[in-house]
Amino acid sequence: MMRNRNLKDKYIDATVVMATYNGELFLKKQSESILSQTSIPKEILVVDAGSTDNTIKVLKEYTKNTYIEFRLVFRKKYRVY
């Protein structure tokens, strides 16, 4: 899903996992930080622990304009192990 061929050499075959809970205020900055690194992962996996704010909406809106794949795992309840 790459939209900018100039970035092809920056990609590494890796997935970054990002955990969030009610993180709507931080998602954009976190994602931009990951994407500004020297090497860019092929995908970002976001695991949400049952957010009750606009985390999911913010993430979906942000990913419309990005060039890598974002995947979302949504858990309805937060569990501590």
Buried (B, 14 or more C-beta within 10 A) or exposed (E): EEEEEEEEEEBEEEEBEBEBBBBBEBBBEBBEEBBEEEEBBBBBBBBBBEBEEBBBEBBEEBBEEBEBBBEBEEEEEEEEE
